[in-house]
Amino acid sequence: MMLLIAFVIFFILFFSDHIFKRPRFYPPGPRQLPLFGNLFSVLLKLRSLKYHYRVWQAWSHVYGNILGLRLGLVNVVVVSGKDFIREVSNREVFEGRPNGFFFVMRSFGKKMGIVFNDGSSWTKTRRVVLKYLKNFGYNTRYMENYISEECRALVNLRMSDAGQPIQANDMFHITIVNILWRLVAGKRYDLEDAKLKTLCDLITRLFNAVDMSGGVLNFLPFLRHVAPGLSGYNALRASHDSIHSFVKETIEQHEQSLDVSNPRDVIDAFLIEKMERKGQSFTDEELQVVCLDLLEAGMETVSNTAVFMLLHIVRNDDVQKLLHDEIDDVIGTQRTPSLADRARMVYTEAVLLESLRISSVAALGIPHMALEDAQLGNYLIPKGTLLLLAMHDLHNGNHWNDPTAFRPERFITKDGNLMQDEWLMPFGTGKRRCIGEGLARSELFMFLTHLLQKFRIKLPEGDPLPSTEPNNGLSLSAKPFRVIFEPRA
């Protein structure tokens, strides 16, 4: 203990000039403490407000749309309002990703992959990944076939337990993994596969463990040496290791059965390029992180949105009735839904938009980082500053009339046409806009139409209305609730 105290005192004295001074022209915010900055203020606020996005929102209402904080050793700026969010998302100087410990611990201590990478490495990786995904069917008719196949499997599973209460929160996990994993690894899993259920549970727990700012390990990374258990490091490390093990095993299976003249999927294509361009292509670690990005980001955000969509449907019988009416009118009962139906299903599309708005599962987007000193509004953002985008506040703020109400009609014009709203940015905007947006929108439409064509969804007798209050985490998720899938006559 004495050694720890001596270390902290030495640390503070040595870096006092850096720690104590607020950067010149830095955005306003609550008072900061030496070394810890606003960390204790955040913890106190969380006791009453419960969610990180609400803490940032409360302070933004006091200090303005550009909120300046210091969390441990890291400058953090929270950006609110449509115009500032668009500016940060579209300026090259803010295209960086944070290089804090939490963000690189999953990628071997380096910036790699797609989600938390930047610069020329990100540009190259993104281009190659998109090329290979498209080569194997991404955003083509093949992709729709994969989605349809998984939706039919999901409907069959729900038929097998029809009339029985089921836990809604994890019902889309394997379905979503299968759709993308068919392209990435050429494989699908049974929806009841125990191994994949365990993997999906690990990813969920990982996403629930910390908020998108990176948590205490990101701001005081030395704590992993002092208190690895208490700081959460051991749990995060164990989860990452298990997920990496699954990905590595999948890649090794591909290496053992690789046919260079007949690539089967994205992993094969990467391995062949690696063989043909020795020393100039992607490393084993980079391929592993790309697979990790596609697996984690692809599953968790879409699954959480789909679950919130079900939650609001079972809370609003009138919405479910209108969905049933439109499905019966446009699709009928004799054929399965297809993506071509979207153009004629205005109300269904409006339900999807309202689900994306009200759930806003990526409450703070994915953090940006200032690559150089830059002006934003009237303030100077120092190089290396982590920028969080207040997306949940954008989607649930004053722009929307009665924002806490689930009203798909807000996206329908008086003439009955679908209306887009520039304040809705569930997949971000600018060059770092989510590459999976098209797939996510297609999945949500197909999940909704396939399930409601066959079932009426209701709550088990005696169960309370599911709470609209989310679980905190990297992405917001619904609190546990049960539903019954009742076959329609």
C-alpha positions in Angstrom: 0.0 0.0 0.0 2.8 2.4 0.9 4.5 1.7 -2.5 1.2 2.5 -4.3 0.8 5.8 -2.4 4.5 6.7 -3.2 3.9 5.9 -6.8 0.8 8.1 -7.0 2.5 11.1 -5.3 5.5 10.8 -7.6 3.2 10.6 -10.6 1.3 13.7 -9.6 4.4 15.7 -8.9 6.2 14.6 -12.1 3.2 15.4 -14.3 1.8 18.3 -12.3 2.2 20.9 -15.1 0.3 18.6 -17.5 -2.3 17.5 -15.1 -3.3 20.6 -13.3 -3.7 23.0 -16.2 -6.8 23.2 -18.3 -5.8 23.6 -21.9 -6.2 27.1 -23.3 -9.5 27.9 -25.0 -10.7 24.4 -23.9 -14.5 24.0 -23.8 -16.2 24.7 -20.4 -17.2 21.9 -18.0 -17.4 21.0 -14.4 -14.4 21.5 -12.1 -11.5 19.1 -12.4 -9.4 17.4 -9.7 -5.7 16.7 -10.1 -4.9 13.4 -11.8 -8.5 12.2 -11.7 -10.1 15.1 -13.5 -13.9 14.6 -13.6 -13.9 10.9 -12.8 -15.3 11.3 -9.3 -17.9 13.8 -10.6 -19.0 11.2 -13.1 -19.3 8.5 -10.5 -21.4 10.8 -8.3 -23.7 11.8 -11.2 -24.1 8.1 -12.2 -25.6 7.4 -8.8 -28.6 9.6 -9.5 -28.8 9.5 -13.4 -27.7 5.8 -13.8 -26.6 6.2 -17.5 -23.4 7.8 -18.9 -25.3 9.4 -21.7 -27.6 11.1 -19.2 -24.6 12.5 -17.3 -23.2 14.0 -20.5 -26.6 15.3 -21.3 -27.1 17.0 -17.9 -23.7 18.7 -18.1 -24.3 19.8 -21.7 -27.5 21.5 -20.7 -25.4 23.6 -18.2 -22.2 24.2 -20.1 -23.3 24.0 -23.8 -23.2 21.8 -26.8 -19.4 21.5 -26.6 -18.6 20.1 -23.2 -15.0 19.9 -22.0 -14.0 17.2 -19.5 -10.9 15.5 -18.3 -11.3 11.9 -17.3 -8.1 10.7 -15.6 -5.3 11.5 -18.1 -7.5 12.0 -21.1 -9.2 15.1 -22.5 -12.8 14.2 -23.4 -15.2 16.5 -25.3 -18.9 15.7 -25.6 -20.5 17.1 -28.7 -24.3 17.7 -28.8 -26.7 19.1 -31.4 -27.2 18.2 -35.1 -24.8 20.8 -36.6 -21.8 20.1 -34.3 -22.3 16.3 -34.6 -22.3 16.6 -38.4 -19.2 18.9 -38.3 -17.2 16.5 -36.2 -18.3 13.6 -38.4 -17.3 15.3 -41.6 -14.0 17.0 -40.8 -10.8 15.0 -41.5 -9.1 16.3 -38.4 -11.7 14.5 -36.3 -11.5 11.2 -38.1 -9.2 9.6 -35.7 -10.0 6.8 -33.3 -8.9 6.9 -29.6 -5.7 5.1 -28.8 -6.5 4.6 -25.1 -5.8 1.2 -23.4 -9.4 0.0 -23.6 -9.7 0.5 -27.3 -6.4 -1.2 -28.3 -6.3 -4.1 -25.7 -8.7 -6.1 -28.0 -6.3 -5.6 -31.0 -3.0 -6.7 -29.5 -2.1 -3.2 -28.2 -2.2 -1.6 -31.7 -4.7 0.1 -33.9 -6.0 -2.4 -36.4 -9.2 -3.5 -38.1 -12.1 -1.3 -39.0 -13.9 0.0 -35.9 -11.1 1.4 -33.8 -8.5 2.0 -36.5 -7.7 5.2 -38.4 -5.4 6.8 -41.0 -4.1 5.0 -44.0 -4.3 1.6 -42.3 -8.1 2.1 -41.7 -8.6 3.3 -45.4 -6.8 0.2 -46.7 -8.5 -2.2 -44.4 -12.0 -0.8 -45.0 -11.5 -0.9 -48.8 -10.2 -4.5 -48.9 -12.9 -5.8 -46.5 -15.7 -4.2 -48.5 -14.3 -5.6 -51.7 -14.2 -9.1 -50.4 -17.6 -8.8 -48.7 -19.1 -7.8 -52.0 -17.3 -10.6 -53.9 -19.1 -13.1 -51.7 -22.5 -11.5 -51.9 -22.7 -8.5 -49.5 -25.6 -6.2 -50.6 -26.6 -8.5 -53.4 -29.3 -11.0 -54.0 -27.2 -13.6 -52.3 -27.3 -11.5 -49.1 -31.1 -11.4 -49.2 -31.2 -15.2 -49.7 -29.0 -15.6 -46.5 -31.3 -13.3 -44.6 -34.4 -15.1 -45.8 -33.0 -18.5 -44.9 -32.2 -17.3 -41.3 -35.6 -15.7 -40.9 -37.3 -18.9 -41.9 -35.2 -20.8 -39.4 -36.1 -18.3 -36.7 -39.8 -18.6 -37.6 -39.6 -22.4 -37.4 -37.9 -22.2 -34.0 -40.6 -19.9 -32.7 -43.2 -22.3 -34.1 -41.6 -25.1 -32.1 -42.1 -23.1 -28.8 -45.3 -21.2 -29.9 -47.5 -20.3 -26.9 -44.6 -20.6 -24.4 -42.9 -17.6 -22.8 -39.4 -17.1 -24.1 -36.7 -14.7 -23.2 -36.7 -12.0 -25.9 -33.3 -10.5 -25.3 -31.0 -13.1 -27.0 -33.3 -14.5 -29.6 -31.7 -12.7 -32.6 -28.0 -13.3 -31.7 -27.2 -16.5 -33.6 -29.5 -15.4 -36.5 -27.5 -12.2 -37.0 -24.1 -14.0 -36.6 -25.1 -16.5 -39.2 -26.1 -13.9 -41.8 -22.7 -12.2 -41.8 -20.6 -15.3 -40.9 -21.8 -17.0 -44.1 -19.8 -14.4 -46.0 -16.9 -14.1 -43.6 -16.3 -17.7 -42.7 -18.7 -19.7 -45.0 -20.5 -21.3 -42.1 -23.9 -21.1 -40.3 -24.8 -22.5 -36.9 -28.0 -24.1 -35.6 -30.0 -21.5 -33.7 -29.7 -23.6 -30.6 -25.9 -24.2 -30.9 -24.6 -24.2 -27.4 -21.0 -23.1 -28.3 -22.2 -20.1 -30.3 -24.7 -19.2 -27.5 -21.8 -19.1 -25.1 -19.8 -16.9 -27.5 -22.7 -14.5 -28.0 -23.2 -14.3 -24.3 -19.5 -13.4 -23.9 -19.9 -10.6 -26.5 -23.0 -9.3 -24.7 -21.3 -9.3 -21.3 -18.3 -7.5 -22.9 -20.6 -4.8 -24.3 -22.3 -4.4 -20.9 -19.1 -4.1 -19.0 -18.1 -0.5 -19.8 -19.5 2.6 -21.6 -18.2 4.0 -24.9 -15.8 6.4 -23.2 -13.7 3.3 -22.3 -14.2 3.4 -18.5 -11.6 3.7 -15.8 -9.1 1.4 -17.5 -8.9 3.8 -20.4 -8.3 6.9 -18.2 -6.1 5.3 -15.5 -4.6 2.3 -17.3 -2.0 1.7 -14.6 -4.8 0.3 -12.4 -4.7 -3.0 -14.3 -1.3 -3.6 -12.6 -2.4 -2.4 -9.2 -6.0 -3.8 -9.0 -6.6 -6.1 -12.0 -9.7 -7.6 -10.6 -11.3 -4.5 -9.1 -10.6 -2.4 -12.2 -12.4 -4.9 -14.4 -9.2 -5.8 -16.4 -9.3 -9.5 -15.6 -12.9 -9.9 -16.8 -12.3 -7.9 -20.0 -9.1 -9.8 -20.7 -10.8 -13.2 -20.2 -13.7 -12.2 -22.5 -11.4 -10.9 -25.2 -9.3 -14.1 -25.0 -12.3 -16.4 -25.4 -13.6 -14.5 -28.4 -10.1 -14.3 -30.0 -9.8 -18.0 -29.5 -13.0 -18.7 -31.4 -11.9 -16.4 -34.3 -8.4 -17.9 -34.4 -9.7 -21.4 -34.5 -12.0 -20.5 -37.4 -9.0 -19.0 -39.3 -6.9 -22.1 -38.6 -9.6 -24.4 -40.0 -9.6 -22.3 -43.2 -5.8 -22.6 -43.5 -6.0 -26.4 -43.3 -8.6 -26.7 -46.0 -7.7 -23.7 -48.2 -8.0 -24.1 -52.0 -6.2 -21.1 -53.6 -8.1 -21.6 -56.9 -11.5 -21.7 -55.2 -11.9 -19.2 -52.3 -15.1 -19.8 -50.3 -15.4 -16.7 -48.2 -13.7 -13.5 -46.9 -11.2 -15.4 -44.7 -10.1 -17.5 -47.6 -9.6 -14.3 -49.8 -7.5 -12.7 -47.1 -5.4 -15.9 -46.7 -4.8 -16.1 -50.4 -3.8 -12.5 -50.6 -1.4 -13.0 -47.8 0.3 -15.9 -49.6 0.5 -14.0 -52.9 1.8 -10.7 -51.5 4.2 -11.8 -48.8 5.2 -9.0 -46.5 2.8 -6.5 -48.3 -0.5 -7.9 -47.2 -2.4 -8.2 -43.9 -0.9 -10.0 -40.9 -2.5 -12.8 -39.0 -3.3 -10.3 -36.2 -5.0 -7.9 -38.6 -7.2 -10.6 -40.1 -8.1 -11.7 -36.6 -9.2 -8.2 -35.6 -11.2 -7.7 -38.8 -13.2 -10.9 -38.0 -13.6 -9.7 -34.4 -14.9 -6.3 -35.6 -17.4 -7.9 -38.0 -18.6 -10.4 -35.3 -19.0 -8.1 -32.4 -20.3 -4.9 -34.0 -22.5 -6.8 -36.4 -24.2 -8.8 -33.7 -24.7 -6.5 -30.7 -26.1 -3.3 -32.2 -28.6 -5.0 -34.6 -29.7 -7.5 -32.0 -30.3 -4.8 -29.4 -32.3 -2.7 -31.9 -34.4 -5.7 -32.9 -35.2 -6.5 -29.3 -36.2 -2.9 -28.5 -38.4 -3.1 -31.6 -40.2 -6.1 -30.2 -40.4 -4.4 -26.8 -42.2 -1.4 -28.2 -44.5 -3.6 -30.3 -45.7 -5.6 -27.4 -46.2 -2.4 -25.4 -48.3 -0.9 -28.2 -51.1 -3.2 -29.5 -52.3 -0.6 -32.0 -48.8 -0.6 -33.7 -48.9 -4.4 -34.0 -52.4 -4.3 -35.5 -51.3 -1.8 -38.1 -48.3 -3.8 -38.9 -50.4 -7.0 -39.3 -52.8 -5.1 -41.6 -50.0 -3.8 -43.9 -48.3 -7.2 -44.0 -51.6 -8.9 -44.9 -52.4 -6.3 -47.5 -49.0 -6.2 -49.3 -47.5 -9.6 -48.7 -50.4 -11.8 -47.8 -50.1 -15.3 -46.2 -49.0 -17.4 -49.1 -45.5 -16.1 -49.8 -42.6 -15.1 -47.7 -41.6 -11.4 -47.4 -38.8 -10.0 -49.6 -36.8 -6.8 -49.6 -38.8 -5.7 -52.7 -41.8 -5.3 -50.5 -40.2 -2.4 -48.6 -41.2 0.2 -51.2 -44.9 -0.5 -50.6 -44.8 -0.9 -46.8 -44.6 2.7 -45.5 -45.9 2.0 -42.0 -43.5 -1.0 -41.5 -40.6 1.2 -42.6 -41.8 3.9 -40.2 -41.8 1.4 -37.3 -38.2 0.6 -38.2 -37.1 4.3 -38.2 -38.9 4.9 -34.9 -37.2 1.9 -33.4 -33.8 3.2 -34.4 -34.6 6.6 -33.1 -36.1 5.8 -29.7 -33.7 3.0 -28.8 -30.6 4.8 -30.1 -28.5 1.9 -29.0 -25.2 3.6 -30.0 -25.9 6.3 -27.5 -22.5 8.1 -28.0 -21.7 6.7 -31.5 -18.1 5.4 -31.7 -15.6 7.8 -30.2 -13.6 10.1 -32.5 -10.2 11.5 -31.8 -8.6 14.9 -32.8 -5.6 14.1 -35.0 -4.3 17.7 -34.6 -5.2 20.8 -32.6 -8.5 22.1 -34.1 -11.1 24.7 -33.6 -14.7 23.6 -33.0 -17.2 26.4 -32.4 -15.4 29.0 -30.3 -13.1 26.5 -28.6 -9.8 24.8 -29.3 -9.8 21.0 -29.2 -6.2 19.7 -28.4 -4.6 16.9 -30.4 -5.5 13.5 -28.9 -8.8 14.6 -27.4 -11.4 11.9 -27.3 -14.8 13.2 -28.8 -18.1 11.6 -27.9 -21.2 12.3 -30.0 -24.4 12.7 -28.0 -26.5 10.6 -30.4 -29.1 9.5 -27.8 -29.8 13.1 -26.9 -30.0 14.0 -30.6 -32.6 11.3 -31.2 -34.6 11.9 -28.0 -34.3 15.7 -27.6 -36.4 18.8 -28.1 -36.5 18.4 -31.9 -38.9 15.5 -31.6 -42.5 16.2 -30.3 -43.1 13.8 -27.3 -39.8 12.0 -27.8 -40.5 9.3 -25.2 -43.6 8.1 -27.1 -43.3 5.3 -29.7 -45.0 7.0 -32.7 -44.1 5.6 -36.1 -46.5 8.2 -37.6 -43.8 10.9 -37.0 -42.0 9.5 -40.1 -45.1 9.5 -42.4 -46.3 12.6 -44.3 -49.9 13.8 -44.5 -49.9 12.3 -48.0 -49.0 8.9 -46.6 -45.4 8.8 -47.8 -42.3 7.9 -45.8 -40.4 10.9 -44.5 -36.7 11.0 -43.6 -35.5 13.4 -40.9 -32.0 14.8 -41.0 -31.9 14.6 -37.2 -32.0 10.8 -37.4 -28.4 9.4 -37.7 -28.5 5.9 -36.2 -25.5 4.8 -38.3 -23.5 8.0 -38.0 -22.6 10.2 -40.9 -19.5 11.2 -42.8 -16.7 9.0 -43.9 -16.9 6.9 -40.7 -20.5 6.0 -41.3 -21.2 2.4 -40.4 -20.4 0.1 -43.4 -23.1 -2.3 -42.1 -26.0 0.1 -42.4 -27.6 -1.5 -45.5 -27.4 -5.0 -44.0 -28.7 -3.8 -40.7 -31.8 -2.1 -42.2 -32.5 -5.2 -44.4 -32.2 -7.5 -41.4 -34.6 -5.5 -39.3 -37.2 -5.3 -42.0 -37.0 -9.0 -42.7 -37.1 -10.0 -39.0 -40.2 -7.9 -38.5 -42.1 -9.0 -41.5 -41.3 -12.7 -41.2 -42.3 -12.8 -37.6 -45.4 -10.7 -37.7 -46.7 -12.5 -40.8 -46.9 -15.7 -38.8 -47.3 -14.6 -35.2 -49.1 -12.2 -32.8 -46.6 -11.2 -30.1 -47.9 -10.8 -26.6 -46.7 -10.7 -23.0 -47.2 -13.8 -20.7 -50.1 -13.4 -18.4 -49.0 -11.7 -15.2 -45.7 -10.3 -16.6 -45.4 -6.5 -16.4 -44.9 -4.2 -19.4 -41.2 -4.4 -20.3 -39.3 -1.4 -19.2 -38.1 1.1 -21.7 -35.1 1.9 -19.4 -32.0 0.4 -21.0 -29.0 -1.4 -19.6 -25.9 0.8 -19.8 -22.9 -0.3 -21.8 -20.9 0.1 -25.0 -24.4 -0.1 -26.6 -27.7 0.2 -24.9 -29.7 -3.0 -24.4 -33.2 -3.8 -23.2 -33.7 -5.1 -19.6 -34.8 -8.8 -19.6 -38.4 -9.5 -20.6 -40.4 -12.4 -22.0 -42.8 -12.7 -24.9 -45.1 -15.3 -26.3 -45.3 -15.9 -30.1 -48.9 -16.9 -30.8 -49.5 -18.3 -34.3 -51.9 -16.2 -36.3 -55.0 -18.0 -37.5 
